[in-house]
Amino acid sequence: MCGIFGVYNLPGDASAFRQRALFLSKKIRHRGPEWSGCTVAGNHVLCHERLAIVGVDSGAQPLTNDDESLILSVNGEIYNHKALRNLCPTGTHFKTQSDCEVILHLYKKMGAEVVKHLDGMFSWLLLDTKKNRILAARDPIGITTLYQGWNSKQPGTLYFASELKALSEDCDRIIAFPPGHIFDSETGKTTRYFEPTWWDGEKIPSQPVDYKLIRESLEKAVRKRLMSEVPYGVLLSGGLDSSLIASIASRETQKVVDQQVPSNHDGDEVDGIHSSRVVATIGAILHSFSIGLEGSPDLAAARVAADFLKTVHHEYTFTVQEGLDAIADVVYHLETYDVTTIRASTPMYLLSRKIKATGVKMVLSGEGADEIFGGYLYFHAAPTAADLHTETVSRVKNLHYSDCLRANKSTMAWGVEARVPFLDKFFLEVAMNVDPQEKMSFKGKMEKYILRKAFDTSDDPTAEPYLPDSILWRQKEQFSDGVGYSWIDTLKDVAVSKVTDETFTAAAQRWPKDTPQTKEAYWYREVFEQWFPQEACTESVVRWIPRGDWGCPADPSGRAQKVHDAAYSKSA
């Protein structure tokens, strides 16, 4: 994954804007610290900050075709790029081993329709200089980040960037580019290309649960995400989601090492994995990483999972003060003032720095499962199965404002790429079409029961368990809680000390739109404004809150829900 920046249809001399473009692109260089590229063509500029994961020696961007009439800047990974090469015209010349170059050549064959054939996580800008045309596209769920901006003094000029900070100085309107959409300058329209069967949240599915299909679909999603030429690992909180991903990754890596999956000497992929390259970079081991306050629930659980999976485990503790010291930087990198995102992003941001220091450049993570399976504890309050399904669809659609944003920007702040198998579009097609009655939680039936059951081998004594029962059946613990309960408690206390009653009372006068409802939210909003004072910067922020109309507390912490084993109401 990388950082991209582009300006389309600049007024005047685009070459004179080159230094400005380099300056703005440098603001996101943390995303791609290994190389920078800039191409000026006509009155357009495309820039790229590179983090090399695939095609390490030859994939510098922006990429061009042979006559340089097509220019491409990509942030992401295309998992099916080898298969897509077979769709290219006979005799197509590939300049690099990059998984992204295939986009250029397929565009020549099918135009904007190319985006519908991509399986991966991506944001990209493609400039066709012969047609004076630009395409901008973002992956189906928004795992990668992309923003679009306008300057009212430059009508007709379009700005794009991986992060808000590259646009905030030059644009007076900025939006988060919608996931699953593509913009085409020929039509001037942004249209949705991602059209899964589950998209309409009011259409309630009735498919019975197929545990084998869920298991095999997730295994395949993990397998394809092991495409890498560099050392990789897994984020391991000790919760169900990250532990399942770690378990599958461990098995799949071992298959390659044991040559149960055929390995080609030239590094060709087999079912999504660059087999020989995986072996060359990591051998027979898988690294896992966890973080928490001293004595936190997550550290203890992660230790159990890592021991069971025999990963090379890296455990880091942070102090509350270290977390507090990082808040301002976290807000800068996350570009949000959402309470739950900042709470959870801070330890992830700290951990990513440690991961980078080990030489690991890519990690697998467990985001998405709670939205798909109704795993958050507030889902226990869903009035009906239909309500639960509608809410899961809404949560998945909005992941790019919360957990995807957190996973992407917390890790990319240090040049580490996070991949999220649960958000594989084929796995989503399976999991989101299950009868939501199967996802309902109540006394005697844990949240995410069907996901747990899909990987429960207790009824087959010959099967190797995926996880110990203590992990497979561990209650949902939101990351910001699991790193240590005193983390959120301290954030609330610090906010009370920083924000006076008088100041808080005037919050609506200061911010009539999206007014902070707590002193903690006020604190984060104030920090956000210090980094991003422009009014345009708030349009892309969406706050994550539980369903108040279900009788759920407004506090997004899992401990605010009555069903939590350590709920506030039980400890009071």
C-alpha positions, 0 to 999 in steps of 0.5 A: 500500500502507498500514498497517491496524490493527483490534480486534474485539469490545472489552470495555467502551467502544470509544470509550474505546479510540480514543486507544489505537488511534491510538497503536498504529496510529501505530507503523506510520505509516511505511507510510502517512505521507500520512493517518490514519483511525480509525472506531469502530463498536459495540465495534470499531475500524478504523484506517488509515495511507495511502500513496496510489497509486490514487484519490489524491484520494478514497481515504482510509480506512477506506472505508464504504458509503452507510449506513456499515453496512460499514467497510473498511480495506485495505492493497494494490492490486486490479488488476482493480478496474475489471472487478469493478465490472461485477459490482456490482449495477446502480446501485451508488454508488461514493464514491471512485476507490479500487481497494479500494472495490469490495470493499465493494460485492461483499461485499453481493452475495457475502459472503466469496466476494468474496476469490476474485474479487480479483486483487492484493496485499492484506490487509484488514479488513471490518466488517459492523455489522448482522451484528456480523461481521468478515472478515480476508483476506490475498492468495494468497502473502502479498506484503502483511503481516498479523498476528493477535493475542489477549489472554488477559485479553480472551477473544473480542477479536481484534486485527489489524495490518499489522505485529507492533509494533502488537500486541506490547504488547497481545497475548500471542499473535501469529501471521502471518495465513496467506496465501491465507486468510480469517477469518470471525467468523461461523464463528470459522474461518480457511479457505483460499480460494486453491486453485491446481492446483499447491498439492500439492507431492507431485503432480508436474506433467508439462506440457512447457515453453511458452516463449511462454506463460511470456513472455507471462504474465510480460509481462501480470503486469508490465503490470497492475502498472503501475496507478498515479497516481504516479511509479514505478520498478524495483529493478534489481540487474543479476540476471536477475529484476529485469532482466527485470521492468525490461525488460518495464516499459520496453517496456510503459511505452513502449507507452502513451507511443507509444499502441500501447495505447489511452489513454482521456482519463478515465484508464480502465485498458486491460489493467491500466494506467491509461493516461493517468495513467501518461503524466501521471506519468512521461512516456516514462521509467522510473526504475531503482534499484540499491545496493551497496558500492563495486565490487560485482557488482550495481552493475556489472551494473545499470549494463549493464542500465540502459544497455541499457534506457535507464532513468533510473538511480539508483545508490547506494553504501553503506559497510559501516559505514552498513550496520552502523549500520542493523542495529538499525533493520532488525530493528525494521522487518523484525520477524525475526531470520532471518539471510539476511533481515537480510543482504539487507534492510539494503541494500534498506532503505537504498535505499528511503530514497533512492528515497523522496527522489526522489519515487517511491512505487512500484517493481517488484521481482523476488522469487519467481523463484528459488522458482518456477524453482529458482534458488537455487544449492543447487537444483543439489543436488536429488536428483531432479526430483520433489524439486526440485518439492516444494521449489519449492512449499514455498519459494513457500508460505513466501515470506511469511516471507522474501522477501515480508516483506523486500520489503514491510517494507524498502520500506514502512519509508520509505513506498515500495510494492513490487510483485512480478510473478513472484508473479502468481497466473496466472503461478504457474499457468503456471510451477508446472505445468511438468515439473520436469525442465525446471527441473533445473540441472547442468553445462552448464545454468544455474539458471532456464534456462527463464526465460532461454530464454523471453526469449532472442531470439537465434534471431530476428534481427528481434526486439528483445532483452530484455536483453544476454546478459551479464545474461540469462545471468548466474549467480544472485547472492543480493542479500546477496552481490551488493551486495558480498562483503565485506558478509556477510564483515564481518557474520560478523566483527562477530558474532564480536567481539560474541558471546563463546564463553562467551555463545554456548555458553549460547545454548540455555539462553537460547533453547531454542526456535529456538536460534541456530546461529551467532554472527551469528544470536545477534547478530540474535536479541539485537537482536530481543529488545531491540525485541520482548521479548514471547515472543509475538513469536517465533511468527511468525519462520521461518528460511530455510536451504538443504536440509541433507539435500541436502548443502548448507551451513547458511549461506544465502549463495549463495557457500556453495554449491560451484557459485558462481563465487566460492564460499568453497571456491574462494577459501580 
